[in-house]
Amino acid sequence: MYSYLMTITNAKVRTAAIIGGGVAGPVTAMALRRAGIEATVFEAYAHGAEGVGSFLTVAVNGQRALRELDLLDLVQQHGFDCPRFEFVSGKGKPLGGFPAAPESLKDGLTSRTLRRTDLYTALRDEALHRGVPVEYGKRLVNAERTRDGVTAVFADGSRFTADILVGADGLLSRTRELIDPAAPKPRYVPLLNTGGFTRASVPGDPGTMVMYFGRDAFFCHMLDPQGVVWWFANIPQVRELTPAELAAITPEQWRKRLVDTFAVDETPAQAIVEATEQIAQPWNTYDFPSVPNWHNDRMVLVGDAAHAASPTSGQGASLAVEDALVLAKSLRDEPNATAAFSAYVGQRRDRVERIVAQAKKLSSDKMPGPIGRIIRDIALPIVFAKRAKSGGDDWVLTHEIRWAA
Ligand SMILES: Cc1cc2nc3c(=O)[nH]c(=O)nc-3n(C[C@H](O)[C@H](O)[C@H](O)COP(=O)(O)OP(=O)(O)OC[C@H]3O[C@@H](n4cnc5c(N)ncnc54)[C@H](O)[C@@H]3O)c2cc1C
């Protein structure tokens, strides 16, 4: 009997239910297919990400992971390169800058900024093209262990049984709760996010991300090759606002708050905000210091469900792609699902938690008190000069995962 059970548990994983159709979901599905596992993606929303606002930057490590899965073109077909970061104080004083990709990487890749909707849609379409079924309107509510697999139970009453279930269901992951009902909740980072697109005159070369540590808030702009300014801002917000409170902020109130906040700075932020027709409704920032259990014997987490870094890191999407690649490799090389999951977590946990911690520290620099502000504006030029010389973050960007290895 025991050896019979062992045969079952050691049977190679053949099928997977992937929960979530964001970044991690479709990429994991495509990576698993490469490992010989048939994956189906289930997304809670009734439609794709068409029209989802805002934008994100895929760092070089994320692009290199995409390249291993022949997905790099998808990112390169949208948005534009952002080869340099420049930092400026609220008084307009340059604080320093450095390239977005370490010089040691000789493959010509650099950070790429693209609209979130373009990324999600391109990944979904490519997954479909590669034969991955993607089902919408499927919100996971429960999971039941079967003799040799797991059944996903959806809010519409439908069910789907597979050998494994991969939770790519983001920050508020239901899969995380199902794996560990005592799992911690996301940690609130006291910053509101917003952003927009407009035409305005801005300093800096096209593609350069110019970031301002304003007196009361953080602002970043970049100019795309068509002359459109893409911008985002982080506004300190000590008390976490509820979804209802966020939704109740009218566009006029939000615009006024931003204009008033940036009025004290000697930067283009205020003028850019004023020139923007449609400013994104604010949304809260969260991160995850550590999720104790990323898996059980049949379920495993990838992407934000396992380890959300605050957006300050610029790494969320890239880490999600890295996860997909490592998980698929682990399942390719190790027939026992639990052992494969352990191997995957062993390769990922330290790296992602270090990046989350680093982003938390950077977020704090965006909201110092009056004395902290003075210290920050003195310290940052030294930090950036050191960073430019020593390649302080290179360990994040040069990380390499080879499918063939
Ligand atoms: C303001 C902001 C700016 C950011 N900027 C950057 C950046 O510049 N660079 C970067 O790399 N990252 C950035 N990120 C982070 C990045 O967006 C995320 O890390 C990335 O999207 C994670 O991908 P994911 O697939 O894990 O989660 P998501 O993209 O959130 O996808 C999760 C999916 O799961 C679905 N889902 C949720 N629950 C269920 C359920 N129960 N059943 C079925 N489906 C479900 C959701 O609808 C969603 O489609 C930013 C994030 C924010 C908020």
The ligand as an SDF file (V2000), in Angstrom:
LIG
                    3D

 53 58  0  0  0  0  0  0  0  0999 V2000
    1.0710   51.1680   -8.6590 C   0  0  0  0  0  0  0  0  0  0  0  0
    1.8640   49.9810   -8.9950 C   0  0  0  0  0  0  0  0  0  0  0  0
    2.9900   50.1510   -9.7740 C   0  0  0  0  0  0  0  0  0  0  0  0
    3.7730   49.0620  -10.0700 C   0  0  0  0  0  0  0  0  0  0  0  0
    4.8830   49.2630  -10.8030 N   0  0  0  0  0  0  0  0  0  0  0  0
    5.6380   48.1970  -11.1180 C   0  0  0  0  0  0  0  0  0  0  0  0
    6.7980   48.3570  -11.9190 C   0  0  0  0  0  0  0  0  0  0  0  0
    7.1410   49.4480  -12.3730 O   0  0  0  0  0  0  0  0  0  0  0  0
    7.5180   47.2520  -12.2080 N   0  0  0  0  0  0  0  0  0  0  0  0
    7.1390   46.0210  -11.7550 C   0  0  0  0  0  0  0  0  0  0  0  0
    7.8190   45.0420  -12.0530 O   0  0  0  0  0  0  0  0  0  0  0  0
    6.0550   45.8420  -10.9910 N   0  0  0  0  0  0  0  0  0  0  0  0
    5.2980   46.8910  -10.6630 C   0  0  0  0  0  0  0  0  0  0  0  0
    4.2030   46.7160   -9.9040 N   0  0  0  0  0  0  0  0  0  0  0  0
    3.8910   45.3800   -9.3860 C   0  0  0  0  0  0  0  0  0  0  0  0
    3.3210   44.4790  -10.4460 C   0  0  0  0  0  0  0  0  0  0  0  0
    2.1760   45.0440  -11.0290 O   0  0  0  0  0  0  0  0  0  0  0  0
    2.9500   43.1690   -9.7830 C   0  0  0  0  0  0  0  0  0  0  0  0
    4.0270   42.7270   -9.0120 O   0  0  0  0  0  0  0  0  0  0  0  0
    2.6520   42.1340  -10.8310 C   0  0  0  0  0  0  0  0  0  0  0  0
    1.4980   42.5050  -11.5550 O   0  0  0  0  0  0  0  0  0  0  0  0
    2.4210   40.7990  -10.1390 C   0  0  0  0  0  0  0  0  0  0  0  0
    1.8430   39.9110  -11.0070 O   0  0  0  0  0  0  0  0  0  0  0  0
    0.8710   38.7790  -10.4380 P   0  0  0  0  0  0  0  0  0  0  0  0
    0.4340   38.0260  -11.6390 O   0  0  0  0  0  0  0  0  0  0  0  0
    1.5010   38.0920   -9.3050 O   0  0  0  0  0  0  0  0  0  0  0  0
   -0.3680   39.5710   -9.8280 O   0  0  0  0  0  0  0  0  0  0  0  0
   -1.4770   40.4490  -10.6010 P   0  0  0  0  0  0  0  0  0  0  0  0
   -0.8990   41.0880  -11.7940 O   0  0  0  0  0  0  0  0  0  0  0  0
   -2.1100   41.2600   -9.5410 O   0  0  0  0  0  0  0  0  0  0  0  0
   -2.5050   39.3370  -11.1100 O   0  0  0  0  0  0  0  0  0  0  0  0
   -3.3040   38.5810  -10.2270 C   0  0  0  0  0  0  0  0  0  0  0  0
   -4.5430   38.1440  -10.9930 C   0  0  0  0  0  0  0  0  0  0  0  0
   -5.2660   37.1960  -10.2080 O   0  0  0  0  0  0  0  0  0  0  0  0
   -6.6420   37.4760  -10.3100 C   0  0  0  0  0  0  0  0  0  0  0  0
   -7.2870   36.9130   -9.1260 N   0  0  0  0  0  0  0  0  0  0  0  0
   -7.2470   37.3840   -7.8660 C   0  0  0  0  0  0  0  0  0  0  0  0
   -7.9550   36.5980   -7.0430 N   0  0  0  0  0  0  0  0  0  0  0  0
   -8.4540   35.5960   -7.7950 C   0  0  0  0  0  0  0  0  0  0  0  0
   -9.2570   34.4570   -7.5060 C   0  0  0  0  0  0  0  0  0  0  0  0
   -9.7050   34.1910   -6.2620 N   0  0  0  0  0  0  0  0  0  0  0  0
   -9.5990   33.6070   -8.5140 N   0  0  0  0  0  0  0  0  0  0  0  0
   -9.1490   33.8520   -9.7870 C   0  0  0  0  0  0  0  0  0  0  0  0
   -8.3740   34.9170  -10.1080 N   0  0  0  0  0  0  0  0  0  0  0  0
   -8.0360   35.7690   -9.1240 C   0  0  0  0  0  0  0  0  0  0  0  0
   -6.6920   38.9770  -10.3990 C   0  0  0  0  0  0  0  0  0  0  0  0
   -7.9240   39.4390  -10.9360 O   0  0  0  0  0  0  0  0  0  0  0  0
   -5.5000   39.3010  -11.2860 C   0  0  0  0  0  0  0  0  0  0  0  0
   -5.8260   39.3100  -12.6390 O   0  0  0  0  0  0  0  0  0  0  0  0
    3.4150   47.7850   -9.5790 C   0  0  0  0  0  0  0  0  0  0  0  0
    2.2600   47.6090   -8.8180 C   0  0  0  0  0  0  0  0  0  0  0  0
    1.4870   48.7050   -8.5180 C   0  0  0  0  0  0  0  0  0  0  0  0
    0.2550   48.5070   -7.6790 C   0  0  0  0  0  0  0  0  0  0  0  0
  1  2  1  0
  2  3  1  0
  2 52  2  0
  3  4  2  0
  4  5  1  0
  4 50  1  0
  5  6  2  0
  6  7  1  0
  6 13  1  0
  7  8  2  0
  7  9  1  0
  9 10  1  0
 10 11  2  0
 10 12  1  0
 12 13  2  0
 13 14  1  0
 14 15  1  0
 14 50  1  0
 15 16  1  0
 16 17  1  0
 16 18  1  0
 18 19  1  0
 18 20  1  0
 20 21  1  0
 20 22  1  0
 22 23  1  0
 23 24  1  0
 24 25  2  0
 24 26  1  0
 24 27  1  0
 27 28  1  0
 28 29  2  0
 28 30  1  0
 28 31  1  0
 31 32  1  0
 32 33  1  0
 33 34  1  0
 33 48  1  0
 34 35  1  0
 35 36  1  0
 35 46  1  0
 36 37  1  0
 36 45  1  0
 37 38  2  0
 38 39  1  0
 39 40  1  0
 39 45  2  0
 40 41  1  0
 40 42  2  0
 42 43  1  0
 43 44  2  0
 44 45  1  0
 46 47  1  0
 46 48  1  0
 48 49  1  0
 50 51  2  0
 51 52  1  0
 52 53  1  0
M  END
$$$$
